[in-house]
Amino acid sequence: MTTLVEKESSSPTIVKVEGLSKSFGKLKAVDGVSFEITEGEIFGFLGPNGAGKSTTIKMLTTLLTPSSGRATVCGYDLINDARNVRGSVGVVPQEYTADEDMTGRENILLCADLYGIARSDSKPHTEELLKLVELQDAADRKVSTYSGGMRRRLELAAGLINYPRLLFLDEPTLGLDVQTRAAVWKYIRTLKEEYRMTLFLTTHYLEEADSLCDRIAIIDHGHIIRIGSPEELKSSIGGDVIVVGVKEPTPDISSDIAKISLVKDVKKTDNTYRIKAEMGEEASPQIMDLIRSKGLHVVKISLTKPTLDEAYLEYTGRSLREEEANRMAMMSQRWTMARARS
């Protein structure tokens, strides 16, 4: 019986990247990134649109030639052995690539033909994949009749047709509703747990990275800022986060707040103090008392335990949730304008 993944590997490291860069004219989309991926793990790139996530995947799958640096993928040199790299990996891109005038089954078989896989192998394997992504009942329908979630599952099946050792998933749940996103997460976990597949996932969804990834690289403006497990990244913040907004912009009492024994760090932006503290529940009343003793008026206060968004904020100076909200607002405006013109 066929399996989705070749189980043996000569090395626990399946991807090794050293100083990889890609420039488009004066724009440096990826700037000297270095990282390794261990066989059998789900490795994530977390960052906003334009951070360099998709460009990195396109280089590692030989669709783009790096401007500098080097990498090995599944033991093959990215530049000198590109053919074997392509034969060893699967790719699920952001965009839907299936032919809408063909059925789901026909699309998967076409991908197998492009890899040169014999029909005696690809036909039973296609049935296995259709069952994996729960599309067997829709296999003979044209893709034009599929919902967004069904199309994403079909793309996943097509990316597995060549028995890849490493599967690249570029924003695999972008634009999907919560229920369909959860279903895709289930398939991803199945690939790791039952088939021991290595997966490289890019996302700007914090919950997705936290739930699925063994390790995460925070990437911003083409640079890798930090790599670690979700728990390591969250704990690296150094404590609970207390945000206090005051009515008065002055005086700046950051140095006074920093003297409180449980407080580890204080940053002030405009009228807001962002405070890292051990045992935030105990530190908060002390901070409130101090602020009031200085004649200032508290207008808001919040206490949060370490989250990936807090880690992202810590390392980049921006909240990924706010960036995503702004992006969705912009997309909504574009859709509204487009409907108004039509």
Contacts in CASP RR format, 6 or more apart in sequence:
PFRMAT RR
TARGET T0000
AUTHOR 0000-0000-0000
METHOD contacts of the structure
MODEL  1
MTTLVEKESSSPTIVKVEGLSKSFGKLKAVDGVSFEITEGEIFGFLGPNG
AGKSTTIKMLTTLLTPSSGRATVCGYDLINDARNVRGSVGVVPQEYTADE
DMTGRENILLCADLYGIARSDSKPHTEELLKLVELQDAADRKVSTYSGGM
RRRLELAAGLINYPRLLFLDEPTLGLDVQTRAAVWKYIRTLKEEYRMTLF
LTTHYLEEADSLCDRIAIIDHGHIIRIGSPEELKSSIGGDVIVVGVKEPT
PDISSDIAKISLVKDVKKTDNTYRIKAEMGEEASPQIMDLIRSKGLHVVK
ISLTKPTLDEAYLEYTGRSLREEEANRMAMMSQRWTMARARS
2 121 0 8 1.000
2 124 0 8 1.000
2 125 0 8 1.000
2 128 0 8 1.000
2 163 0 8 1.000
3 163 0 8 1.000
3 195 0 8 1.000
4 128 0 8 1.000
4 160 0 8 1.000
4 163 0 8 1.000
4 164 0 8 1.000
4 191 0 8 1.000
4 195 0 8 1.000
4 197 0 8 1.000
5 163 0 8 1.000
5 164 0 8 1.000
5 165 0 8 1.000
5 195 0 8 1.000
5 196 0 8 1.000
5 197 0 8 1.000
6 163 0 8 1.000
6 165 0 8 1.000
7 196 0 8 1.000
9 39 0 8 1.000
9 165 0 8 1.000
10 75 0 8 1.000
11 39 0 8 1.000
11 75 0 8 1.000
12 38 0 8 1.000
12 39 0 8 1.000
13 36 0 8 1.000
13 37 0 8 1.000
13 38 0 8 1.000
13 39 0 8 1.000
14 37 0 8 1.000
14 38 0 8 1.000
14 39 0 8 1.000
14 40 0 8 1.000
14 73 0 8 1.000
14 74 0 8 1.000
14 75 0 8 1.000
14 165 0 8 1.000
14 166 0 8 1.000
14 198 0 8 1.000
15 35 0 8 1.000
15 36 0 8 1.000
15 37 0 8 1.000
15 43 0 8 1.000
15 60 0 8 1.000
15 71 0 8 1.000
15 72 0 8 1.000
15 73 0 8 1.000
15 74 0 8 1.000
15 166 0 8 1.000
15 198 0 8 1.000
15 200 0 8 1.000
16 36 0 8 1.000
16 71 0 8 1.000
16 72 0 8 1.000
17 33 0 8 1.000
17 34 0 8 1.000
17 35 0 8 1.000
17 36 0 8 1.000
17 60 0 8 1.000
17 70 0 8 1.000
17 71 0 8 1.000
18 34 0 8 1.000
18 69 0 8 1.000
18 70 0 8 1.000
18 71 0 8 1.000
19 32 0 8 1.000
19 33 0 8 1.000
19 34 0 8 1.000
19 68 0 8 1.000
19 69 0 8 1.000
19 70 0 8 1.000
20 30 0 8 1.000
20 32 0 8 1.000
20 33 0 8 1.000
20 34 0 8 1.000
20 56 0 8 1.000
20 59 0 8 1.000
20 66 0 8 1.000
20 68 0 8 1.000
20 69 0 8 1.000
20 70 0 8 1.000
20 71 0 8 1.000
21 28 0 8 1.000
21 30 0 8 1.000
21 31 0 8 1.000
21 32 0 8 1.000
21 33 0 8 1.000
21 66 0 8 1.000
21 67 0 8 1.000
21 68 0 8 1.000
21 69 0 8 1.000
22 28 0 8 1.000
22 29 0 8 1.000
22 30 0 8 1.000
22 55 0 8 1.000
22 56 0 8 1.000
22 59 0 8 1.000
22 64 0 8 1.000
22 66 0 8 1.000
22 67 0 8 1.000
23 29 0 8 1.000
23 67 0 8 1.000
28 222 0 8 1.000
29 50 0 8 1.000
29 52 0 8 1.000
29 55 0 8 1.000
29 222 0 8 1.000
30 52 0 8 1.000
30 55 0 8 1.000
30 56 0 8 1.000
30 59 0 8 1.000
30 222 0 8 1.000
31 221 0 8 1.000
31 222 0 8 1.000
31 223 0 8 1.000
32 68 0 8 1.000
32 69 0 8 1.000
32 222 0 8 1.000
32 223 0 8 1.000
33 56 0 8 1.000
33 219 0 8 1.000
33 222 0 8 1.000
33 223 0 8 1.000
33 224 0 8 1.000
34 224 0 8 1.000
35 43 0 8 1.000
35 217 0 8 1.000
35 224 0 8 1.000
35 227 0 8 1.000
37 43 0 8 1.000
37 166 0 8 1.000
37 198 0 8 1.000
37 200 0 8 1.000
38 198 0 8 1.000
39 165 0 8 1.000
39 198 0 8 1.000
40 192 0 8 1.000
40 196 0 8 1.000
40 197 0 8 1.000
40 198 0 8 1.000
41 192 0 8 1.000
41 198 0 8 1.000
41 199 0 8 1.000
41 214 0 8 1.000
41 215 0 8 1.000
42 188 0 8 1.000
42 192 0 8 1.000
42 198 0 8 1.000
42 199 0 8 1.000
42 201 0 8 1.000
42 212 0 8 1.000
42 213 0 8 1.000
42 214 0 8 1.000
43 198 0 8 1.000
43 199 0 8 1.000
43 200 0 8 1.000
43 201 0 8 1.000
43 213 0 8 1.000
43 214 0 8 1.000
43 215 0 8 1.000
43 216 0 8 1.000
43 217 0 8 1.000
44 200 0 8 1.000
44 201 0 8 1.000
44 202 0 8 1.000
44 203 0 8 1.000
44 209 0 8 1.000
44 213 0 8 1.000
44 215 0 8 1.000
44 216 0 8 1.000
44 217 0 8 1.000
45 51 0 8 1.000
45 52 0 8 1.000
45 53 0 8 1.000
45 56 0 8 1.000
45 200 0 8 1.000
45 201 0 8 1.000
45 202 0 8 1.000
45 203 0 8 1.000
45 216 0 8 1.000
45 217 0 8 1.000
45 219 0 8 1.000
46 203 0 8 1.000
46 204 0 8 1.000
46 206 0 8 1.000
46 209 0 8 1.000
46 213 0 8 1.000
46 216 0 8 1.000
46 217 0 8 1.000
46 218 0 8 1.000
46 219 0 8 1.000
46 308 0 8 1.000
46 312 0 8 1.000
46 320 0 8 1.000
47 53 0 8 1.000
47 203 0 8 1.000
47 204 0 8 1.000
47 218 0 8 1.000
47 219 0 8 1.000
47 220 0 8 1.000
47 312 0 8 1.000
47 320 0 8 1.000
48 204 0 8 1.000
48 220 0 8 1.000
48 320 0 8 1.000
48 323 0 8 1.000
48 324 0 8 1.000
48 327 0 8 1.000
49 204 0 8 1.000
49 327 0 8 1.000
51 219 0 8 1.000
51 220 0 8 1.000
51 221 0 8 1.000
51 222 0 8 1.000
52 219 0 8 1.000
52 222 0 8 1.000
53 170 0 8 1.000
53 171 0 8 1.000
53 202 0 8 1.000
53 219 0 8 1.000
54 94 0 8 1.000
54 170 0 8 1.000
54 171 0 8 1.000
54 202 0 8 1.000
55 64 0 8 1.000
56 202 0 8 1.000
56 219 0 8 1.000
57 91 0 8 1.000
57 168 0 8 1.000
57 170 0 8 1.000
57 200 0 8 1.000
57 202 0 8 1.000
58 64 0 8 1.000
59 65 0 8 1.000
59 66 0 8 1.000
59 71 0 8 1.000
59 78 0 8 1.000
60 71 0 8 1.000
60 73 0 8 1.000
60 78 0 8 1.000
60 85 0 8 1.000
60 89 0 8 1.000
60 168 0 8 1.000
60 200 0 8 1.000
61 85 0 8 1.000
61 86 0 8 1.000
61 89 0 8 1.000
61 90 0 8 1.000
61 91 0 8 1.000
61 168 0 8 1.000
62 78 0 8 1.000
62 82 0 8 1.000
62 85 0 8 1.000
62 86 0 8 1.000
65 79 0 8 1.000
66 78 0 8 1.000
66 79 0 8 1.000
70 77 0 8 1.000
70 78 0 8 1.000
70 79 0 8 1.000
71 77 0 8 1.000
71 78 0 8 1.000
72 78 0 8 1.000
73 85 0 8 1.000
73 88 0 8 1.000
73 89 0 8 1.000
73 166 0 8 1.000
74 84 0 8 1.000
74 85 0 8 1.000
74 88 0 8 1.000
74 89 0 8 1.000
74 165 0 8 1.000
74 166 0 8 1.000
76 82 0 8 1.000
76 84 0 8 1.000
76 85 0 8 1.000
76 88 0 8 1.000
78 85 0 8 1.000
87 115 0 8 1.000
87 162 0 8 1.000
87 164 0 8 1.000
88 164 0 8 1.000
88 165 0 8 1.000
88 166 0 8 1.000
89 164 0 8 1.000
89 165 0 8 1.000
89 166 0 8 1.000
89 167 0 8 1.000
89 168 0 8 1.000
90 159 0 8 1.000
90 160 0 8 1.000
90 162 0 8 1.000
90 164 0 8 1.000
90 166 0 8 1.000
90 167 0 8 1.000
90 168 0 8 1.000
91 159 0 8 1.000
91 167 0 8 1.000
91 168 0 8 1.000
91 170 0 8 1.000
92 155 0 8 1.000
92 156 0 8 1.000
92 158 0 8 1.000
92 159 0 8 1.000
92 167 0 8 1.000
92 168 0 8 1.000
92 169 0 8 1.000
92 170 0 8 1.000
92 172 0 8 1.000
93 155 0 8 1.000
93 170 0 8 1.000
94 170 0 8 1.000
94 171 0 8 1.000
94 174 0 8 1.000
96 148 0 8 1.000
96 151 0 8 1.000
96 152 0 8 1.000
96 155 0 8 1.000
97 155 0 8 1.000
97 158 0 8 1.000
98 104 0 8 1.000
98 107 0 8 1.000
98 143 0 8 1.000
98 151 0 8 1.000
98 154 0 8 1.000
98 155 0 8 1.000
98 158 0 8 1.000
99 106 0 8 1.000
99 107 0 8 1.000
99 110 0 8 1.000
99 143 0 8 1.000
100 142 0 8 1.000
100 143 0 8 1.000
100 144 0 8 1.000
101 142 0 8 1.000
101 143 0 8 1.000
101 144 0 8 1.000
102 110 0 8 1.000
102 142 0 8 1.000
102 143 0 8 1.000
103 139 0 8 1.000
103 140 0 8 1.000
103 141 0 8 1.000
103 142 0 8 1.000
103 143 0 8 1.000
104 130 0 8 1.000
104 135 0 8 1.000
104 138 0 8 1.000
104 139 0 8 1.000
104 140 0 8 1.000
104 141 0 8 1.000
104 142 0 8 1.000
104 143 0 8 1.000
104 146 0 8 1.000
104 154 0 8 1.000
105 126 0 8 1.000
105 130 0 8 1.000
105 139 0 8 1.000
105 140 0 8 1.000
107 143 0 8 1.000
107 154 0 8 1.000
107 158 0 8 1.000
108 122 0 8 1.000
108 126 0 8 1.000
108 129 0 8 1.000
108 130 0 8 1.000
108 154 0 8 1.000
108 157 0 8 1.000
108 158 0 8 1.000
108 161 0 8 1.000
109 119 0 8 1.000
109 122 0 8 1.000
109 123 0 8 1.000
109 126 0 8 1.000
111 158 0 8 1.000
111 159 0 8 1.000
111 161 0 8 1.000
111 162 0 8 1.000
112 119 0 8 1.000
112 121 0 8 1.000
112 122 0 8 1.000
112 125 0 8 1.000
112 126 0 8 1.000
112 161 0 8 1.000
112 162 0 8 1.000
113 122 0 8 1.000
115 161 0 8 1.000
115 162 0 8 1.000
117 125 0 8 1.000
117 161 0 8 1.000
117 162 0 8 1.000
122 161 0 8 1.000
125 161 0 8 1.000
125 163 0 8 1.000
126 157 0 8 1.000
126 161 0 8 1.000
127 136 0 8 1.000
129 157 0 8 1.000
129 160 0 8 1.000
129 161 0 8 1.000
130 136 0 8 1.000
130 139 0 8 1.000
130 157 0 8 1.000
132 157 0 8 1.000
132 160 0 8 1.000
132 187 0 8 1.000
132 190 0 8 1.000
133 153 0 8 1.000
133 154 0 8 1.000
133 156 0 8 1.000
133 157 0 8 1.000
133 187 0 8 1.000
134 153 0 8 1.000
135 150 0 8 1.000
135 153 0 8 1.000
135 154 0 8 1.000
135 157 0 8 1.000
138 145 0 8 1.000
138 146 0 8 1.000
138 150 0 8 1.000
143 151 0 8 1.000
143 154 0 8 1.000
146 154 0 8 1.000
147 180 0 8 1.000
148 176 0 8 1.000
148 180 0 8 1.000
149 176 0 8 1.000
149 180 0 8 1.000
149 183 0 8 1.000
149 184 0 8 1.000
152 172 0 8 1.000
152 173 0 8 1.000
152 176 0 8 1.000
152 180 0 8 1.000
152 184 0 8 1.000
153 183 0 8 1.000
153 184 0 8 1.000
153 187 0 8 1.000
156 169 0 8 1.000
156 172 0 8 1.000
156 184 0 8 1.000
156 187 0 8 1.000
159 167 0 8 1.000
160 167 0 8 1.000
160 191 0 8 1.000
164 197 0 8 1.000
165 197 0 8 1.000
165 198 0 8 1.000
166 197 0 8 1.000
166 198 0 8 1.000
166 199 0 8 1.000
166 200 0 8 1.000
167 191 0 8 1.000
167 197 0 8 1.000
167 198 0 8 1.000
167 199 0 8 1.000
167 200 0 8 1.000
168 199 0 8 1.000
168 200 0 8 1.000
169 188 0 8 1.000
169 199 0 8 1.000
169 200 0 8 1.000
169 201 0 8 1.000
169 202 0 8 1.000
170 202 0 8 1.000
171 202 0 8 1.000
171 203 0 8 1.000
171 204 0 8 1.000
172 184 0 8 1.000
172 188 0 8 1.000
172 201 0 8 1.000
172 203 0 8 1.000
173 180 0 8 1.000
173 181 0 8 1.000
173 184 0 8 1.000
173 185 0 8 1.000
173 203 0 8 1.000
173 205 0 8 1.000
173 208 0 8 1.000
176 184 0 8 1.000
181 205 0 8 1.000
181 208 0 8 1.000
185 208 0 8 1.000
185 211 0 8 1.000
185 212 0 8 1.000
188 199 0 8 1.000
188 201 0 8 1.000
188 212 0 8 1.000
189 212 0 8 1.000
191 197 0 8 1.000
191 199 0 8 1.000
192 199 0 8 1.000
201 208 0 8 1.000
201 209 0 8 1.000
201 212 0 8 1.000
201 213 0 8 1.000
203 209 0 8 1.000
204 320 0 8 1.000
204 323 0 8 1.000
204 324 0 8 1.000
205 324 0 8 1.000
206 307 0 8 1.000
206 308 0 8 1.000
206 309 0 8 1.000
206 312 0 8 1.000
206 320 0 8 1.000
206 321 0 8 1.000
209 216 0 8 1.000
209 230 0 8 1.000
209 308 0 8 1.000
210 230 0 8 1.000
210 308 0 8 1.000
213 229 0 8 1.000
213 230 0 8 1.000
214 229 0 8 1.000
215 227 0 8 1.000
215 228 0 8 1.000
215 229 0 8 1.000
216 227 0 8 1.000
216 228 0 8 1.000
216 229 0 8 1.000
216 230 0 8 1.000
216 233 0 8 1.000
216 308 0 8 1.000
217 224 0 8 1.000
217 226 0 8 1.000
217 227 0 8 1.000
217 228 0 8 1.000
218 224 0 8 1.000
218 225 0 8 1.000
218 226 0 8 1.000
218 227 0 8 1.000
218 233 0 8 1.000
218 311 0 8 1.000
218 312 0 8 1.000
218 315 0 8 1.000
218 316 0 8 1.000
219 225 0 8 1.000
220 315 0 8 1.000
220 316 0 8 1.000
225 315 0 8 1.000
225 316 0 8 1.000
226 233 0 8 1.000
226 236 0 8 1.000
226 311 0 8 1.000
226 315 0 8 1.000
230 308 0 8 1.000
233 308 0 8 1.000
233 311 0 8 1.000
234 306 0 8 1.000
234 307 0 8 1.000
234 308 0 8 1.000
234 310 0 8 1.000
234 311 0 8 1.000
235 306 0 8 1.000
236 311 0 8 1.000
236 314 0 8 1.000
237 276 0 8 1.000
237 306 0 8 1.000
237 310 0 8 1.000
237 311 0 8 1.000
237 314 0 8 1.000
238 264 0 8 1.000
238 276 0 8 1.000
238 306 0 8 1.000
239 264 0 8 1.000
239 276 0 8 1.000
239 277 0 8 1.000
239 278 0 8 1.000
239 280 0 8 1.000
239 306 0 8 1.000
240 276 0 8 1.000
240 277 0 8 1.000
240 278 0 8 1.000
240 279 0 8 1.000
240 280 0 8 1.000
240 281 0 8 1.000
240 283 0 8 1.000
240 303 0 8 1.000
240 304 0 8 1.000
240 305 0 8 1.000
240 306 0 8 1.000
241 274 0 8 1.000
241 275 0 8 1.000
241 276 0 8 1.000
241 303 0 8 1.000
241 304 0 8 1.000
241 305 0 8 1.000
241 306 0 8 1.000
241 310 0 8 1.000
242 273 0 8 1.000
242 274 0 8 1.000
242 275 0 8 1.000
242 276 0 8 1.000
242 277 0 8 1.000
242 280 0 8 1.000
242 283 0 8 1.000
242 284 0 8 1.000
242 287 0 8 1.000
242 301 0 8 1.000
242 302 0 8 1.000
242 303 0 8 1.000
243 272 0 8 1.000
243 273 0 8 1.000
243 274 0 8 1.000
243 275 0 8 1.000
243 300 0 8 1.000
243 301 0 8 1.000
243 302 0 8 1.000
243 304 0 8 1.000
244 272 0 8 1.000
244 273 0 8 1.000
244 275 0 8 1.000
244 287 0 8 1.000
244 288 0 8 1.000
244 291 0 8 1.000
244 298 0 8 1.000
244 300 0 8 1.000
244 301 0 8 1.000
245 271 0 8 1.000
245 272 0 8 1.000
245 273 0 8 1.000
245 298 0 8 1.000
245 299 0 8 1.000
245 300 0 8 1.000
245 301 0 8 1.000
246 271 0 8 1.000
246 272 0 8 1.000
246 273 0 8 1.000
246 291 0 8 1.000
246 296 0 8 1.000
246 297 0 8 1.000
246 298 0 8 1.000
246 299 0 8 1.000
247 271 0 8 1.000
247 296 0 8 1.000
247 297 0 8 1.000
247 298 0 8 1.000
247 299 0 8 1.000
248 271 0 8 1.000
248 295 0 8 1.000
248 296 0 8 1.000
248 297 0 8 1.000
249 270 0 8 1.000
249 271 0 8 1.000
251 294 0 8 1.000
252 268 0 8 1.000
253 290 0 8 1.000
253 291 0 8 1.000
253 294 0 8 1.000
253 296 0 8 1.000
254 266 0 8 1.000
254 267 0 8 1.000
254 268 0 8 1.000
254 273 0 8 1.000
255 266 0 8 1.000
256 290 0 8 1.000
256 294 0 8 1.000
257 263 0 8 1.000
257 266 0 8 1.000
257 273 0 8 1.000
257 275 0 8 1.000
257 287 0 8 1.000
257 290 0 8 1.000
257 291 0 8 1.000
258 265 0 8 1.000
258 266 0 8 1.000
260 277 0 8 1.000
260 283 0 8 1.000
260 286 0 8 1.000
260 287 0 8 1.000
260 290 0 8 1.000
262 277 0 8 1.000
262 278 0 8 1.000
262 279 0 8 1.000
262 280 0 8 1.000
262 282 0 8 1.000
262 283 0 8 1.000
262 286 0 8 1.000
263 275 0 8 1.000
263 276 0 8 1.000
263 277 0 8 1.000
263 283 0 8 1.000
263 287 0 8 1.000
264 276 0 8 1.000
264 277 0 8 1.000
264 278 0 8 1.000
265 275 0 8 1.000
265 276 0 8 1.000
266 273 0 8 1.000
266 274 0 8 1.000
266 275 0 8 1.000
266 276 0 8 1.000
267 273 0 8 1.000
267 274 0 8 1.000
267 275 0 8 1.000
268 274 0 8 1.000
271 299 0 8 1.000
275 283 0 8 1.000
275 287 0 8 1.000
277 283 0 8 1.000
277 284 0 8 1.000
277 287 0 8 1.000
280 303 0 8 1.000
281 303 0 8 1.000
284 301 0 8 1.000
284 303 0 8 1.000
288 298 0 8 1.000
288 301 0 8 1.000
291 298 0 8 1.000
292 298 0 8 1.000
304 310 0 8 1.000
308 320 0 8 1.000
309 319 0 8 1.000
309 320 0 8 1.000
309 321 0 8 1.000
312 318 0 8 1.000
312 319 0 8 1.000
312 320 0 8 1.000
313 319 0 8 1.000
313 320 0 8 1.000
END
